[in-house]
């Protein structure tokens, strides 16, 4: 019937506009310029990122714990080829630099929480600089040992020293890259906020600080 056809056309128009609030059509159906195909942008839950950094931290922790176990076993073996490495003085200064970087990072996060973006960037940059300063100090420590004739293959003690400090430095370099990402990223179009990114990077950075303190104590006590 003509009336029935007219009512059906009205219903189709209302559904195309979105006034019906029903389910979207299961087929394309020749809609107007694909207007019915709009989808809400996918924003992943912050839990995904927290879970990711937690798994990453746990995997790194297990890896270094395995190395620490090997260090303890090799140190306590009956072999007489173990010569402990004298801890270069600069490593103690490096430790203070790294611990201070955790403080500046937390101060930066507080500035970010109070919407002080310029203060956040300033303190975040200081944290990044301290991380680079720590890595430079590690290189100076290696150069000092090399001048003393202590290399990776000199003895098992020196091998563990270079492995521990080198691998930690490599992981910390990844943290420096993450710090730079948070500082330079335009989060207006990102799928996470700057606050979430800063918190996630902060967790990783604090973990690397604690890991370094553990490794330095292990090397010192293993003399």
N, C-alpha and C positions, 0 to 999 in steps of 0.2 A: 504494500500500500504506500502511496506517496507520503502520508504523514509519518508512517513508520520509518521510511528511508530518511526523511528529514531529521527525525529524532536521533537516528543512528549516526548521522553525520555530525550533529551537534555534540554527541558523546565523544566521538573520535577527536574533534577539535579541542574539547576540554581536556582530554587525556594528553594530547600533544602539548598543550600549554603547561600542564602539570597541576592544574587545579584539582584533579580528581584524587591526588595523593595515593594512588594505587601502585601496583607493581609495574615496572617498566615492561614494555612489550617484549616478547620472546624473540621477535624477528625484526629486521630493519623496517619493513613495511612501508618504505618510501616516505619516511618522515621528512619534515622540512629542514634541509641542509644538515641533517644529523643532529638536530637540536635535542632529540630525546636520548642521545648517546653520552651525554655529559656524565662524568664520574667524579666523585669526590676524591681529591688527591690523597694518596696513601701516606699516612704519617705513622711510622713505626713507634711503638711504645718505648720510652726511655729504658725500660727493663731490659730490652734487647742489648743495649749498649753496656749496661751494668753487668749483665751476664757475660758478655763478650770479654770485657776487661777482667772480670773475675776468673774466667777460664784461662785467659792469657797469663795472669799472675800465678795461678796454680801450676800451670805447665812450666813456667820459668822457675818457680820455687822447687818443684820436683827435680828439675834438671840440675839445679845448683846443689840440692841436697844429695843427689847421687854423686856429684863431683866431691862434695865435702866428705862423704863416706869413703870414697876412694882415697882422698887425702889422708884421712885418719888411719885407714888400714895400711897405706903405704908408709906413713910416718912411723907406725908402730911395728913395722916388719923388722926382721933380724938383719936385713942388709945394712952394710956400712957405707953405702954410697949417698945417703941422705945428708945434704948440707943445707941448713936453714938459710933463708935469705934475710939479710938485715933490712928491716923496713926503712925505706928512705924517709927522711924527716918531712919532705914535702907532702907525703901521704897523710900525715896528721893535719896539716894545714888544709889539704883537700877535703878531709872529712868535715872540718869546720865550715868550709865553703858550701858543701852539699847540704849540711844540716840547716845552714842559714837560708839556703834556697827554698827549703820546705816552709820556713817561716814567711818569706816574702810571697810565696805562692798562696798561702792561706790569707795573708793580708790583701792580696789581689782579689781573691774570691769574695772577701768581705766588701771590698769596694764595688765589685760587680753586683753583689746583692743589694747594695744601697743605691744602685743606678748611677754610680760614679764611673763612667766608662773611661774617662781620661786617666783617673787614678788607677783603674784596673790595668790599663795598657802600660802605664809606667812601671808598676810593680811586676807585672807579668814579664815585661822586657828585662827587668833586673833579674828575675828568676831564670830566664833563658840565658842571659849573660853569665850567671853563676854556674849554670850547667856546662856551658862552653869552657869556662875557666877551670872547672873540675877536670874536664877531658884534657885540656892543655897541661894541667898539673900531672896527669897520669903519663902523658908523653914525656915530660921532663923527668919523671921518676924512672921510666924505662931507659932514657938516655943516660941517666946517672949510673944505672946498673950496667949498661953496655960499656961505659967508660971504665968500669971496674972489672970488666972481663966476665960478667955474668950474663949468660944468654939462655935461651929457652932450653937448649939441649945440654947445658952445663952439668946439671944433675937433676934428680927428681924434684927437689925442693924448688929450684928455680923454674922448672917446667910448670908446676902447679901455680906458682906466683904469677907467671905471665898468662896462664890460662884463666885464672880467676879474675885478674884485673882487666885482661883484654876482653873477655866475654861480658863482664859487667859494663865496661866502657861502651861496648857495642850496643847493649840493651839501653844504656842511658842515652846514647846518641839517638835512638829511636824516640825516647822521651823528649829530647830537645826538639826533634822534628814535630812531635805532637804539640809542644808548647807554641812553636811557630805557626802551626796550623790554626790553633785557637786564636792567636793574635791577629792573623791576616785574613781569616775566612770571613766571607760575608754571610752572616747567619740569617739574613732576612729571607733568603730563599732556601735555606737548609732545612732538613727534616728534623733537626734538633736545635734546641736553644743554646746560646753561648754558655748559660749557666750550667746546663747538663754537660756540655763538652768540657768545661773547666773542671767540674767535679770529677769526671771520669779520668781526665789527665792527671788531676791531683792525686787520685788513688794510686795510679801507676807510679807517679813520681815519688810519693812517700814510701811506696814499697821498695823502689830502687835505693832510696836512702837507707832504709832499714837493712836491706840486703848487703849494702856496702859495709855498714857497721859490723854485720855478722862476719863477712869475709875478712875484713881487716883484723878482727879479734881472732879469727881462726888462724890466720897467717902469723899473727904475733904470738899466740899461745903455742903454735906448732914449731917454734924455734928450738 
